[in-house]
Amino acid sequence: MIPERQVILRTEGETRYIRLTTGVQLAVVAGWLAVAGWVGFATVGYYTQGTMILAKNQAIDRSRHAYRKLLDQVSDYQLSIVGITRDLKETEAHLRRLFSQNEALKQDLTSTAVALRTSEVERSRIASSRVALGDQLELLGSELRQITGKNNALEAHIGTLRRHLETIEAEKAEIAAERAALDDRMWALHNDLEASNSKVALLQNNVRALKGDLRTVILERSAIASDNDGLHGQLSALRRTLEEERDLHRTELRRISDRAQQNIRTVEEVIRRTGLKLDTIVPLPNKELMGQGGPFVPYHPDMRTDDEDDDTLRGSLNQRLERWSKLQGVFVALPLVSPLSDYRITSRYGPRVDPFNGRTAMHDGLDMAGPYKQPVTSTADGEVAFAGRRSRYGRVVEIDHGHGLMTRYAHLAKITVRRGEAVKLGRTIGLLGSSGRSSGPHVHYEVRYNGKALNPAKFLKAGSYVQSKEVN
């Protein structure tokens, strides 16, 4: 547990005691832990918020890509419908040509049938003439047998009849050949008509299939349009959600930035109170010099640009976090607490009368008297740069805290650390004693920056200022 401590203040011969109870010290430690936890939580929240915004941006990009893909599919469907319409028109024109050919074939069949009927009539007439001629030949034969005298005339008449019969036979053969040709043509026309009917049936089936496909495309187009409306709604909702997240993100950025600026000002004030030059120990880079200016232009809320506001916030926050990181490193290295829990100051920093020779001399630290062999603790994190004996200081420990800061603890009765050892704030490094050039048990405590001695009392006062800020 943390023991109760007392701070002894002596001014112009008057001594005052400040009591630091265990509860107060625990409250100080708890305050420090709360500040560190809050800074860690804010940092994690900031990066987590960035990850969430990145994921939502990716989701919006995927939705946009899907929307463009749907638009491309709708364009392809429209081109397909145009192609199908053009094929339907070509099919209709082809059907009309086939119907025209069919009508021409029907007319040819009609004329062919008429010619066949005419040939049948002529054939009947020829057959009748042939029967009549046969009868006449039989009659003539009987007459020839009876009338031999009329042989020459009858033979001439018979030759004439034979020639006429040959002519009729030739015409009959021609008619038969024409009839066979007509039969062949009719068969070919019949086959063409059957083929045309098959093509017409096939084209009708194709038309019915195309109509079905067209209805399917129309239904799919309606479904795509419905999905497109849904995607538009989702996109609008995502945009609203993104705007809300952006507003929350901006608010959080402003809050973190303001808090960081408040911490920066507090730490800078602590550093100034120690007597250190702020622009020397933690200089500002050229890009972070706080110069401002420009002409006056009246402002209206409609003139604000979100992108510019976000960039400004991020830039300001990054600069402040970088500044805070640098200041935090220096702040941790500042020796702001006392190396003793129970002490009184017997000699301050600055010119004094030497206790041994009575002459005026420069005193580079604080002499802090207290109970013999009281634990002496490190006033900040660091590394032991020296642990041993020096002629004037006796047993002495020097701790390097980085950033040019070093603390010295002299006249110790015992040293409990070794050179090169890392020590934390509050680590016991030795026991109070009176070794070396000393008139009694005390600790000679120094704070140096780049080898130059500074007043340790200013660091202790700066530590008290930090405690007062934490309590507030």
C-alpha positions as CSV (number, residue, x, y, z in Angstrom):
1,M,0.0,0.0,0.0
2,I,1.0,3.6,-0.4
3,P,2.1,5.2,2.9
4,E,0.9,8.6,4.0
5,R,3.2,11.4,3.0
6,Q,3.8,15.0,4.2
7,V,5.2,17.9,2.2
8,I,7.1,20.4,4.4
9,L,7.2,24.0,3.2
10,R,9.5,26.5,4.9
11,T,9.2,30.2,4.0
12,E,11.0,33.0,5.8
13,G,11.5,30.9,8.9
14,E,7.9,29.5,9.0
15,T,7.4,25.9,8.4
16,R,4.1,24.5,7.0
17,Y,3.1,20.8,6.5
18,I,1.0,19.6,3.6
19,R,-0.5,16.2,4.3
20,L,-0.8,13.7,1.4
21,T,-3.1,10.9,2.6
22,T,-3.2,7.5,1.0
23,G,-6.6,8.4,-0.5
24,V,-5.2,11.5,-2.2
25,Q,-2.3,9.6,-3.6
26,L,-4.6,6.8,-4.9
27,A,-6.8,9.5,-6.5
28,V,-3.8,10.9,-8.2
29,V,-2.8,7.5,-9.5
30,A,-6.3,6.7,-10.6
31,G,-6.5,10.0,-12.4
32,W,-3.3,9.2,-14.3
33,L,-4.7,5.8,-15.2
34,A,-8.0,7.3,-16.3
35,V,-6.2,9.8,-18.6
36,A,-4.1,7.1,-20.1
37,G,-7.1,4.8,-20.6
38,W,-9.1,7.6,-22.2
39,V,-6.3,8.4,-24.6
40,G,-6.0,4.7,-25.6
41,F,-9.8,4.4,-26.0
42,A,-10.0,7.5,-28.1
43,T,-7.1,6.3,-30.3
44,V,-8.7,2.9,-30.8
45,G,-12.1,4.5,-31.5
46,Y,-10.6,6.7,-34.1
47,Y,-8.9,3.9,-36.0
48,T,-12.0,1.7,-35.6
49,Q,-14.2,4.5,-37.0
50,G,-11.9,4.8,-40.0
51,T,-12.2,1.0,-40.6
52,M,-16.0,1.1,-40.5
53,I,-16.2,4.1,-42.9
54,L,-13.8,2.2,-45.3
55,A,-16.0,-0.9,-45.1
56,K,-19.1,1.2,-45.9
57,N,-17.4,2.9,-48.8
58,Q,-16.5,-0.5,-50.2
59,A,-20.1,-1.7,-49.8
60,I,-21.3,1.4,-51.7
61,D,-18.8,0.7,-54.5
62,R,-20.1,-2.8,-54.7
63,S,-23.7,-1.6,-55.0
64,R,-22.7,0.9,-57.7
65,H,-20.9,-1.9,-59.6
66,A,-24.0,-4.1,-59.4
67,Y,-26.2,-1.2,-60.5
68,R,-24.0,-0.6,-63.5
69,K,-24.0,-4.3,-64.3
70,L,-27.8,-4.3,-64.2
71,L,-27.9,-1.3,-66.6
72,D,-25.6,-3.3,-69.0
73,Q,-27.9,-6.3,-68.8
74,V,-30.9,-4.1,-69.5
75,S,-29.1,-2.6,-72.5
76,D,-28.3,-6.2,-73.8
77,Y,-31.9,-7.2,-73.4
78,Q,-33.0,-4.1,-75.3
79,L,-30.6,-5.0,-78.1
80,S,-31.9,-8.6,-78.1
81,I,-35.5,-7.4,-78.4
82,V,-34.6,-5.1,-81.3
83,G,-32.9,-8.1,-83.0
84,I,-35.9,-10.4,-82.3
85,T,-38.3,-7.7,-83.8
86,R,-36.1,-7.4,-86.9
87,D,-36.1,-11.3,-87.3
88,L,-39.9,-11.3,-86.9
89,K,-40.3,-8.7,-89.7
90,E,-38.0,-10.7,-92.0
91,T,-39.9,-13.9,-91.2
92,E,-43.2,-12.1,-92.0
93,A,-41.9,-10.9,-95.3
94,H,-40.6,-14.4,-96.1
95,L,-44.1,-15.9,-95.3
96,R,-45.8,-13.4,-97.6
97,R,-43.4,-14.4,-100.4
98,L,-44.3,-18.0,-99.8
99,F,-48.0,-17.3,-99.8
100,S,-47.5,-15.5,-103.1
101,Q,-45.7,-18.4,-104.5
102,N,-48.4,-20.7,-103.3
103,E,-51.1,-18.7,-105.1
104,A,-49.0,-18.8,-108.3
105,L,-48.7,-22.6,-107.9
106,K,-52.4,-22.9,-107.4
107,Q,-53.0,-20.9,-110.6
108,D,-50.6,-23.2,-112.5
109,L,-52.4,-26.3,-111.2
110,T,-55.7,-24.9,-112.3
111,S,-54.4,-24.2,-115.8
112,T,-52.8,-27.6,-115.9
113,A,-56.1,-29.3,-114.9
114,V,-58.0,-27.4,-117.7
115,A,-55.3,-28.5,-120.2
116,L,-55.8,-32.1,-119.0
117,R,-59.5,-31.9,-119.4
118,T,-59.1,-30.5,-122.9
119,S,-56.6,-33.4,-123.7
120,E,-59.1,-36.0,-122.4
121,V,-61.9,-34.5,-124.6
122,E,-59.5,-34.5,-127.6
123,R,-58.5,-38.1,-126.8
124,S,-62.1,-39.2,-126.7
125,R,-62.8,-37.5,-130.0
126,I,-59.8,-39.2,-131.6
127,A,-60.9,-42.6,-130.1
128,S,-64.3,-42.1,-131.6
129,S,-62.8,-41.1,-134.9
130,R,-60.7,-44.2,-134.8
131,V,-63.7,-46.4,-134.2
132,A,-65.5,-44.7,-137.0
133,L,-62.6,-45.1,-139.3
134,G,-62.3,-48.8,-138.4
135,D,-65.9,-49.3,-139.3
136,Q,-65.4,-47.4,-142.5
137,L,-62.3,-49.6,-143.3
138,E,-64.3,-52.7,-142.8
139,L,-67.0,-51.3,-145.0
140,L,-64.4,-50.4,-147.6
141,G,-62.8,-53.8,-147.4
142,S,-66.1,-55.4,-148.1
143,E,-66.7,-53.0,-150.9
144,L,-63.2,-53.6,-152.2
145,R,-63.9,-57.3,-152.2
146,Q,-67.2,-56.6,-154.0
147,I,-65.9,-53.8,-156.2
148,T,-62.4,-54.6,-157.4
149,G,-62.7,-52.1,-160.0
150,K,-62.6,-49.3,-157.7
151,N,-59.3,-50.6,-156.1
152,N,-57.0,-47.7,-157.1
153,A,-59.4,-45.0,-155.9
154,L,-60.0,-46.9,-152.6
155,E,-56.2,-47.5,-152.1
156,A,-55.6,-43.8,-152.6
157,H,-58.3,-43.0,-150.1
158,I,-57.0,-45.6,-147.7
159,G,-53.5,-44.0,-148.0
160,T,-54.9,-40.7,-147.2
161,L,-56.8,-42.1,-144.2
162,R,-53.6,-43.9,-143.1
163,R,-51.6,-40.7,-143.2
164,H,-54.4,-39.0,-141.3
165,L,-54.3,-41.8,-138.8
166,E,-50.5,-41.5,-138.4
167,T,-50.9,-37.8,-137.8
168,I,-53.5,-38.5,-135.2
169,E,-51.2,-41.1,-133.5
170,A,-48.4,-38.6,-133.5
171,E,-50.6,-36.0,-131.9
172,K,-51.7,-38.7,-129.4
173,A,-48.1,-39.5,-128.5
174,E,-47.4,-35.8,-128.1
175,I,-50.4,-35.4,-125.9
176,A,-49.3,-38.4,-123.8
177,A,-45.8,-36.9,-123.5
178,E,-47.3,-33.6,-122.4
179,R,-49.6,-35.3,-120.0
180,A,-46.5,-37.2,-118.4
181,A,-44.7,-33.9,-118.2
182,L,-47.7,-32.3,-116.6
183,D,-47.9,-35.2,-114.2
184,D,-44.3,-34.7,-113.3
185,R,-44.8,-31.0,-112.8
186,M,-47.9,-31.5,-110.7
187,W,-45.9,-34.0,-108.5
188,A,-43.0,-31.5,-108.1
189,L,-45.5,-28.7,-107.3
190,H,-47.2,-31.0,-104.8
191,N,-43.8,-31.7,-103.2
192,D,-43.0,-28.0,-103.1
193,L,-46.4,-27.3,-101.6
194,E,-45.7,-29.9,-98.8
195,A,-42.3,-28.4,-98.2
196,S,-43.8,-24.9,-98.1
197,N,-46.4,-26.0,-95.6
198,S,-43.7,-27.6,-93.4
199,K,-41.7,-24.3,-93.5
200,V,-44.8,-22.4,-92.7
201,A,-45.5,-24.7,-89.7
202,L,-41.8,-24.3,-88.6
203,L,-42.0,-20.6,-88.9
204,Q,-45.2,-20.5,-86.9
205,N,-43.6,-22.5,-84.2
206,N,-40.6,-20.1,-84.3
207,V,-43.0,-17.2,-84.0
208,R,-44.8,-18.7,-81.1
209,A,-41.4,-19.4,-79.4
210,L,-40.2,-15.9,-80.1
211,K,-43.4,-14.5,-78.6
212,G,-42.8,-16.6,-75.5
213,D,-39.2,-15.4,-75.3
214,L,-40.4,-11.9,-75.7
215,R,-42.9,-12.2,-72.9
216,T,-40.1,-13.7,-70.7
217,V,-37.8,-10.8,-71.5
218,I,-40.6,-8.3,-70.7
219,L,-41.2,-10.0,-67.3
220,E,-37.4,-10.1,-66.6
221,R,-37.2,-6.5,-67.6
222,S,-40.0,-5.7,-65.1
223,A,-38.2,-7.7,-62.4
224,I,-35.0,-5.9,-63.2
225,A,-36.7,-2.5,-63.0
226,S,-38.2,-3.5,-59.6
227,D,-34.8,-4.7,-58.3
228,N,-33.3,-1.4,-59.7
229,D,-35.8,0.6,-57.6
230,G,-34.9,-1.5,-54.6
231,L,-31.2,-0.8,-55.1
232,H,-31.9,2.9,-55.5
233,G,-33.7,2.8,-52.1
234,Q,-30.8,0.9,-50.5
235,L,-28.3,3.3,-52.0
236,S,-30.3,6.3,-50.7
237,A,-30.4,4.7,-47.2
238,L,-26.7,3.9,-47.4
239,R,-26.0,7.6,-48.4
240,R,-28.1,8.8,-45.5
241,T,-26.3,6.4,-43.1
242,L,-22.9,7.5,-44.5
243,E,-23.8,11.2,-44.0
244,E,-24.8,10.4,-40.4
245,E,-21.6,8.5,-39.8
246,R,-19.6,11.4,-41.3
247,D,-21.3,13.9,-39.0
248,L,-20.6,11.6,-36.0
249,H,-17.0,11.2,-37.2
250,R,-16.5,14.9,-37.6
251,T,-17.9,15.5,-34.1
252,E,-15.6,12.8,-32.6
253,L,-12.6,14.3,-34.5
254,R,-13.4,17.8,-33.2
255,R,-13.8,16.4,-29.6
256,I,-10.5,14.4,-29.8
257,S,-8.7,17.3,-31.4
258,D,-10.0,19.8,-28.7
259,R,-9.0,17.3,-26.0
260,A,-5.6,16.8,-27.5
261,Q,-5.1,20.6,-27.8
262,Q,-6.1,21.0,-24.1
263,N,-3.6,18.3,-23.1
264,I,-0.9,19.9,-25.2
265,R,-1.5,23.3,-23.6
266,T,-1.4,21.7,-20.1
267,V,1.9,19.8,-20.8
268,E,3.4,22.9,-22.5
269,E,2.5,25.0,-19.4
270,V,4.1,22.3,-17.1
271,I,7.3,22.4,-19.2
272,R,7.4,26.2,-19.0
273,R,6.9,26.1,-15.2
274,T,10.0,23.9,-15.0
275,G,12.1,26.6,-16.5
276,L,12.8,24.6,-19.7
277,K,12.6,26.5,-23.0
278,L,9.7,24.9,-24.9
279,D,11.0,25.7,-28.4
280,T,14.3,24.1,-27.5
281,I,13.3,20.8,-25.9
282,V,10.2,20.2,-28.1
283,P,10.6,22.5,-31.2
284,L,7.7,22.9,-33.6
285,P,8.5,21.7,-37.2
286,N,8.3,24.4,-39.9
287,K,5.1,22.8,-41.3
288,E,3.4,23.1,-37.9
289,L,4.1,26.8,-37.2
290,M,0.8,28.3,-36.2
291,G,0.8,31.3,-38.7
292,Q,-2.6,32.5,-39.9
293,G,-4.0,35.4,-42.0
294,G,-5.8,36.4,-45.2
295,P,-8.5,38.8,-46.2
296,F,-11.9,39.0,-44.3
297,V,-14.7,37.2,-46.1
298,P,-18.1,37.0,-44.4
299,Y,-19.1,33.4,-43.8
300,H,-22.4,31.7,-44.4
301,P,-23.1,28.0,-43.4
302,D,-24.0,27.2,-47.0
303,M,-20.4,28.1,-48.0
304,R,-19.0,25.2,-46.0
305,T,-17.6,22.2,-47.9
306,D,-17.7,18.8,-46.1
307,D,-14.6,17.5,-47.9
308,E,-12.6,20.6,-47.0
309,D,-13.9,20.5,-43.4
310,D,-12.9,16.8,-43.1
311,D,-9.5,17.5,-44.6
312,T,-9.0,20.4,-42.2
313,L,-10.1,18.4,-39.2
314,R,-7.8,15.4,-40.1
315,G,-4.9,17.7,-40.7
316,S,-5.4,19.6,-37.5
317,L,-5.9,16.3,-35.5
318,N,-2.8,14.7,-37.1
319,Q,-0.7,17.8,-36.2
320,R,-2.0,17.8,-32.6
321,L,-1.5,14.1,-32.1
322,E,2.0,14.3,-33.4
323,R,2.6,17.3,-31.1
324,W,1.1,15.4,-28.2
325,S,3.2,12.3,-28.9
326,K,6.4,14.4,-28.8
327,L,5.3,16.3,-25.7
328,Q,4.2,13.1,-24.0
329,G,7.7,11.6,-24.5
330,V,9.2,14.7,-22.8
331,F,6.5,14.9,-20.1
332,V,7.2,11.3,-19.0
333,A,10.9,12.2,-18.7
334,L,10.3,15.2,-16.5
335,P,11.2,14.7,-12.9
336,L,8.1,16.3,-11.3
337,V,8.0,14.5,-8.0
338,S,10.2,14.5,-4.9
339,P,12.8,11.7,-4.4
340,L,11.8,11.5,-0.7
341,S,8.5,10.9,1.0
342,D,9.5,12.6,4.3
343,Y,11.8,15.5,4.1
344,R,12.5,19.2,4.7
345,I,14.5,21.5,2.5
346,T,17.7,22.6,4.3
347,S,19.4,24.4,1.4
348,R,17.8,25.7,-1.8
349,Y,19.1,26.1,-5.4
350,G,21.3,29.2,-6.0
351,P,23.9,31.2,-4.2
352,R,24.4,30.3,-0.6
353,V,27.0,30.4,2.2
354,D,29.1,27.2,2.2
355,P,28.5,25.3,5.4
356,F,32.1,24.3,5.7
357,N,34.2,27.4,4.8
358,G,31.5,30.1,5.2
359,R,32.1,31.6,1.7
360,T,29.4,32.3,-0.9
361,A,29.1,29.5,-3.4
362,M,26.7,28.4,-6.1
363,H,24.5,25.5,-5.0
364,D,23.3,23.5,-8.0
365,G,20.5,21.6,-6.3
366,L,18.3,21.1,-3.3
367,D,19.4,19.6,0.0
368,M,16.5,17.5,1.3
369,A,17.0,16.3,4.9
370,G,15.0,13.4,6.3
371,P,15.2,10.2,8.4
372,Y,18.4,8.3,8.0
373,K,18.3,5.5,5.5
374,Q,14.9,6.6,4.2
375,P,14.3,5.2,0.7
376,V,15.4,7.5,-2.2
377,T,13.3,7.0,-5.3
378,S,13.7,7.9,-9.0
379,T,11.7,11.0,-9.9
380,A,11.0,9.8,-13.5
381,D,11.6,6.9,-15.8
382,G,15.1,6.5,-17.2
383,E,18.4,4.6,-17.2
384,V,21.1,4.6,-14.6
385,A,24.1,6.5,-16.1
386,F,26.3,6.4,-13.0
387,A,26.1,4.6,-9.7
388,G,29.2,4.8,-7.4
389,R,31.3,7.2,-5.4
390,R,32.5,10.7,-6.2
391,S,34.8,12.7,-3.9
392,R,32.4,15.6,-3.2
393,Y,29.1,13.8,-3.6
394,G,30.0,10.6,-1.8
395,R,27.7,7.7,-2.9
396,V,25.8,9.2,-5.9
397,V,23.4,7.9,-8.5
398,E,22.8,9.7,-11.8
399,I,19.8,8.8,-14.0
400,D,19.5,9.7,-17.7
401,H,15.8,10.4,-18.5
402,G,16.4,11.2,-22.2
403,H,15.8,14.4,-24.1
404,G,18.9,15.8,-22.4
405,L,17.4,15.5,-18.9
406,M,19.4,14.0,-16.0
407,T,18.9,13.8,-12.2
408,R,21.5,13.4,-9.5
409,Y,21.0,11.9,-6.0
410,A,24.1,12.4,-3.8
411,H,25.4,11.6,-0.2
412,L,23.5,8.3,-0.2
413,A,24.1,5.7,2.6
414,K,23.6,2.8,0.2
415,I,23.1,2.4,-3.6
416,T,20.5,-0.2,-4.7
417,V,20.9,0.1,-8.6
418,R,23.6,-0.6,-11.1
419,R,24.9,1.4,-14.1
420,G,22.9,0.7,-17.2
421,E,19.8,-0.5,-15.3
422,A,16.4,0.8,-16.4
423,V,14.3,2.3,-13.6
424,K,10.8,3.5,-13.4
425,L,9.2,6.4,-11.6
426,G,9.2,5.7,-7.9
427,R,11.8,2.9,-8.0
428,T,14.1,2.9,-4.9
429,I,17.6,3.7,-6.1
430,G,19.3,4.1,-2.7
431,L,19.0,5.0,1.0
432,L,19.4,8.5,2.5
433,G,22.7,9.1,4.1
434,S,25.6,11.5,4.7
435,S,28.5,10.2,2.6
436,G,31.0,12.6,0.9
437,R,31.1,16.3,1.7
438,S,28.1,16.4,4.0
439,S,27.2,17.9,7.4
440,G,24.3,15.5,8.1
441,P,21.9,13.1,6.7
442,H,20.3,14.5,3.6
443,V,20.0,14.0,-0.2
444,H,21.6,16.5,-2.5
445,Y,19.1,16.5,-5.5
446,E,20.0,18.0,-8.9
447,V,18.2,18.4,-12.2
448,R,20.3,19.0,-15.3
449,Y,19.4,19.7,-18.9
450,N,22.2,19.1,-21.5
451,G,24.6,19.3,-18.6
452,K,23.3,22.7,-17.2
453,A,21.9,22.7,-13.7
454,L,18.3,23.8,-13.3
455,N,16.3,24.7,-10.2
456,P,14.6,21.4,-8.9
457,A,12.0,23.4,-7.0
458,K,10.5,24.6,-10.2
459,F,10.0,21.0,-11.3
460,L,8.4,20.1,-7.9
461,K,6.0,23.1,-8.3
462,A,5.2,22.0,-11.9
463,G,4.4,18.6,-10.5
464,S,2.0,20.3,-8.0
465,Y,0.4,22.1,-10.9
466,V,-0.1,18.8,-12.7
467,Q,-1.8,17.3,-9.6
468,S,-4.0,20.4,-9.2
469,K,-5.1,20.0,-12.9
470,E,-5.8,16.3,-12.4
471,V,-7.9,17.1,-9.3
472,N,-9.9,19.7,-11.2
